[in-house]
Amino acid sequence: MAEVVCPAFASTNIKLNGHIHNGKQNHLCKDCGRQFVADREKRLISDSDKAMIDKLLLEKISLAGIARVAEVSQVWLQGYVSELYAAQPDDLHVLIPSKEAMEAHREDRFDEHVYKIEALKKTLRQLSLRYHGRILRHLTLS
């Protein structure tokens, strides 16, 4: 049997440390404390699986749900999402208006609302005068 070597510390001071979820032997490096599996099988995620994961991310499904559907680990998926996020530009090509332009727009909108309110007040005054006269005439005739 080949001697097991720690992948992080290159030490041979190793002890057996139980089994992982699929029954493979887990090892523990006595020098650095790292746990590892000696002959692990690294599964590469295909481009088609990554494309499916990209679509699932756009659907705002939880990462745990995506990991279950795509049959990938949550740790790998979180790293993949972090890579996608880091690859995005900081500004996202959005032009933010200046403070002066925003203030001018807000003042214009305010003036529009004041004009509409004044027009409503005028209409209400006209209606109240019209109905006030009718009510007074009705009361005096009775």
C-alpha positions as CSV (number, residue, x, y, z in Angstrom):
1,M,0.0,0.0,0.0
2,A,1.3,3.5,-0.9
3,E,2.2,5.9,1.8
4,V,-0.4,8.7,2.3
5,V,1.0,12.2,2.1
6,C,-0.8,15.4,3.3
7,P,-1.6,17.6,0.3
8,A,-1.1,20.8,2.2
9,F,1.9,20.1,4.4
10,A,3.5,17.2,2.5
11,S,3.8,15.3,5.8
12,T,3.6,11.5,6.2
13,N,2.6,11.9,9.9
14,I,-1.0,10.9,9.1
15,K,-3.7,9.1,11.0
16,L,-7.0,7.6,9.9
17,N,-10.0,9.8,10.7
18,G,-13.2,7.9,9.9
19,H,-15.0,7.8,6.6
20,I,-16.7,10.5,4.5
21,H,-20.3,10.4,3.4
22,N,-19.6,8.0,0.5
23,G,-17.6,5.6,2.5
24,K,-14.1,6.6,1.5
25,Q,-11.4,6.7,4.1
26,N,-10.8,10.2,5.6
27,H,-7.3,11.1,6.9
28,L,-6.0,13.7,9.3
29,C,-2.5,15.2,9.1
30,K,-1.1,15.3,12.7
31,D,1.3,18.2,11.8
32,C,-1.1,20.7,10.2
33,G,-4.5,19.3,11.2
34,R,-5.9,19.1,7.7
35,Q,-8.5,16.5,6.8
36,F,-8.4,14.9,3.4
37,V,-9.2,11.9,1.3
38,A,-6.2,10.3,-0.3
39,D,-7.6,9.2,-3.6
40,R,-10.5,11.6,-4.2
41,E,-12.3,11.8,-7.5
42,K,-12.4,15.3,-8.8
43,R,-15.6,15.9,-10.8
44,L,-15.3,18.7,-13.4
45,I,-18.5,20.7,-14.0
46,S,-19.2,20.8,-17.8
47,D,-20.0,23.9,-19.7
48,S,-23.6,22.8,-20.3
49,D,-24.0,22.3,-16.5
50,K,-22.6,25.8,-16.0
51,A,-25.1,27.2,-18.6
52,M,-28.0,25.5,-16.8
53,I,-26.7,26.9,-13.4
54,D,-26.5,30.4,-15.0
55,K,-30.2,30.1,-16.0
56,L,-31.2,28.9,-12.6
57,L,-29.4,31.8,-11.0
58,L,-31.4,34.2,-13.2
59,E,-34.6,32.6,-11.8
60,K,-33.6,33.6,-8.3
61,I,-33.7,30.1,-7.0
62,S,-31.9,29.5,-3.7
63,L,-28.3,28.3,-3.9
64,A,-29.2,25.1,-2.0
65,G,-31.9,24.4,-4.5
66,I,-29.6,25.0,-7.5
67,A,-27.0,22.7,-5.9
68,R,-29.5,19.9,-5.5
69,V,-30.8,20.2,-9.1
70,A,-27.4,20.6,-10.7
71,E,-25.8,17.9,-8.4
72,V,-22.9,20.2,-7.4
73,S,-21.7,21.0,-3.9
74,Q,-22.8,24.2,-2.3
75,V,-19.2,25.2,-1.6
76,W,-18.4,24.9,-5.4
77,L,-21.6,26.8,-6.3
78,Q,-20.8,29.7,-3.9
79,G,-17.3,29.9,-5.4
80,Y,-18.8,30.0,-8.9
81,V,-21.3,32.7,-8.0
82,S,-18.5,34.7,-6.4
83,E,-16.4,34.4,-9.6
84,L,-19.4,35.6,-11.7
85,Y,-19.9,38.5,-9.3
86,A,-16.2,39.5,-9.4
87,A,-16.2,39.4,-13.2
88,Q,-19.0,42.1,-13.4
89,P,-17.9,45.7,-13.9
90,D,-18.1,48.0,-10.9
91,D,-20.3,50.6,-12.6
92,L,-22.5,48.2,-14.7
93,H,-22.4,50.9,-17.4
94,V,-24.9,53.1,-15.6
95,L,-24.7,56.8,-16.0
96,I,-25.6,58.5,-12.7
97,P,-26.9,62.0,-13.2
98,S,-25.2,64.8,-11.3
99,K,-26.7,66.2,-8.1
100,E,-27.6,69.5,-9.9
101,A,-29.5,67.6,-12.6
102,M,-31.4,65.5,-10.1
103,E,-32.3,68.7,-8.1
104,A,-33.5,70.4,-11.3
105,H,-35.7,67.4,-12.2
106,R,-37.2,67.3,-8.7
107,E,-38.0,71.0,-8.8
108,D,-39.6,70.6,-12.2
109,R,-41.8,67.8,-10.9
110,F,-42.6,69.8,-7.8
111,D,-43.8,72.7,-10.0
112,E,-46.0,70.3,-12.0
113,H,-47.6,69.0,-8.9
114,V,-48.2,72.5,-7.5
115,Y,-49.8,73.5,-10.8
116,K,-52.1,70.5,-10.7
117,I,-53.0,71.2,-7.0
118,E,-53.8,74.8,-7.8
119,A,-56.1,73.7,-10.7
120,L,-57.9,71.3,-8.4
121,K,-58.4,74.0,-5.8
122,K,-59.9,76.4,-8.4
123,T,-62.3,73.6,-9.6
124,L,-63.3,72.9,-6.0
125,R,-63.9,76.6,-5.3
126,Q,-66.1,76.9,-8.5
127,L,-68.1,73.8,-7.5
128,S,-68.6,74.9,-3.9
129,L,-69.8,78.4,-5.0
130,R,-72.2,76.9,-7.5
131,Y,-73.7,74.4,-5.0
132,H,-73.6,77.0,-2.2
133,G,-75.8,79.3,-4.2
134,R,-78.3,76.5,-5.0
135,I,-78.5,75.5,-1.3
136,L,-79.1,79.1,-0.2
137,R,-81.8,79.5,-2.9
138,H,-83.5,76.3,-1.8
139,L,-83.4,77.3,1.9
140,T,-84.9,80.8,1.2
141,L,-87.7,79.3,-1.0
142,S,-88.8,76.9,1.7
